[in-house]
């Protein structure tokens, strides 16, 4: 399996990071804005269904396995520690962008791969 250190997107097939501004994405600059977007919503993609709670939890399922972890906001980044089943995927801080109902997480403080999830 191909591992990507992106939110619970560690199990998501990834997209090559492209210039987000050209695509109309805007960067989420704060924890409060991030929570206003995701609180009470599921983050979904084919085979993936996750929740990110205001209390700092990540929980859900991906491809039939449990996803769990913790998150915090650090400056301009969503930083998470994540488990996919029993596999510890470790920490990663990610740039978060949004366009409509799509939230994009870009690994390695915006320098890595990205994964797009729908907010429902």
C-alpha positions as CSV (number, residue, x, y, z in Angstrom):
1,X,0.0,0.0,0.0
2,X,1.2,3.5,-0.8
3,X,1.4,5.7,2.3
4,X,0.9,9.4,2.2
5,X,1.2,11.5,5.4
6,X,-1.9,13.6,4.8
7,X,-4.7,13.9,7.5
8,X,-6.4,10.5,7.2
9,X,-5.5,10.8,3.6
10,X,-2.6,8.6,4.5
11,X,-4.7,6.0,2.8
12,X,-6.0,8.1,0.0
13,X,-4.7,8.1,-3.5
14,X,-3.1,11.5,-3.8
15,X,-3.0,14.3,-6.3
16,X,0.1,16.0,-7.3
17,X,0.2,19.4,-5.6
18,X,-0.5,22.1,-8.1
19,X,-0.6,25.9,-7.7
20,X,-3.8,26.3,-5.6
21,X,-4.4,29.9,-6.4
22,X,-4.9,29.1,-10.0
23,X,-7.6,26.7,-9.0
24,X,-9.5,29.1,-6.8
25,X,-8.5,27.6,-3.4
26,X,-7.9,29.9,-0.5
27,X,-5.6,29.2,2.4
28,X,-7.2,28.6,5.8
29,X,-5.2,30.9,8.1
30,X,-6.5,30.0,11.6
31,X,-7.9,27.3,13.9
32,X,-11.2,29.1,14.3
33,X,-11.7,29.4,10.5
34,X,-10.8,25.7,10.1
35,X,-13.3,24.7,12.8
36,X,-16.0,26.8,11.3
37,X,-15.6,24.8,8.1
38,X,-15.3,21.3,9.4
39,X,-17.1,21.2,12.8
40,X,-20.1,18.8,12.6
41,X,-19.2,17.7,9.1
42,X,-17.8,14.5,7.6
43,X,-14.7,14.7,5.4
44,X,-15.3,12.2,2.6
45,X,-13.6,10.8,-0.4
46,X,-14.1,7.4,-2.1
47,X,-13.6,4.8,0.6
48,X,-13.0,7.4,3.3
49,X,-15.3,9.0,5.9
50,X,-13.7,11.1,8.7
51,X,-14.5,13.5,11.4
52,X,-12.2,16.2,12.9
53,X,-13.5,17.3,16.2
54,X,-13.1,20.7,18.0
55,X,-11.6,18.7,20.9
56,X,-8.6,17.6,18.8
57,X,-9.7,14.1,17.7
58,X,-9.6,12.6,14.2
59,X,-11.8,9.5,13.8
60,X,-13.5,7.5,11.1
61,X,-12.9,4.8,8.6
62,X,-10.8,4.4,5.4
63,X,-11.0,1.4,3.2
64,X,-12.5,-0.7,5.9
65,X,-10.0,0.1,8.6
66,X,-10.4,2.4,11.6
67,X,-8.7,5.8,11.4
68,X,-7.9,7.6,14.7
69,X,-5.6,10.3,15.8
70,X,-5.2,13.8,17.3
71,X,-4.7,17.2,15.8
72,X,-3.7,20.7,16.8
73,X,-3.3,24.0,15.0
74,X,0.2,25.4,14.8
75,X,0.6,28.9,13.3
76,X,-0.9,28.4,9.8
77,X,-0.9,24.6,9.8
78,X,-3.1,21.7,10.8
79,X,-0.7,19.3,12.6
80,X,-1.8,15.7,13.1
81,X,-0.7,12.3,14.5
82,X,-2.6,9.5,12.8
83,X,-3.3,5.8,13.0
84,X,-4.6,3.7,10.1
85,X,-5.8,0.5,11.8
86,X,-2.8,-0.4,14.0
87,X,-0.3,1.4,11.8
88,X,1.2,4.6,13.2
89,X,1.5,7.1,10.4
90,X,3.3,9.6,12.6
91,X,3.1,13.4,12.7
92,X,2.7,15.8,9.8
93,X,1.8,19.5,9.6
94,X,-0.3,20.4,6.6
95,X,-1.4,23.6,4.8
96,X,-5.2,23.6,4.6
97,X,-7.0,25.2,1.7
98,X,-10.7,25.4,0.8
99,X,-12.9,26.0,-2.3
100,X,-16.6,25.5,-1.9
101,X,-17.2,22.2,-0.1
102,X,-13.7,20.9,-0.9
103,X,-11.0,21.0,1.7
104,X,-7.4,20.4,0.6
105,X,-4.7,19.2,2.9
106,X,-1.1,19.6,1.6
107,X,1.5,17.7,3.5
108,X,4.8,18.9,4.8
109,X,3.7,22.5,5.5
110,X,2.4,22.9,2.0
111,X,5.5,21.4,0.2
112,X,4.2,17.8,-0.2
113,X,1.4,16.0,-1.8
114,X,-2.2,17.0,-1.4
115,X,-5.5,15.3,-0.8
116,X,-9.0,16.8,-1.4
117,X,-12.0,15.8,0.7
118,X,-15.6,16.8,0.5
119,X,-17.2,18.4,3.5
120,X,-20.7,17.0,4.0
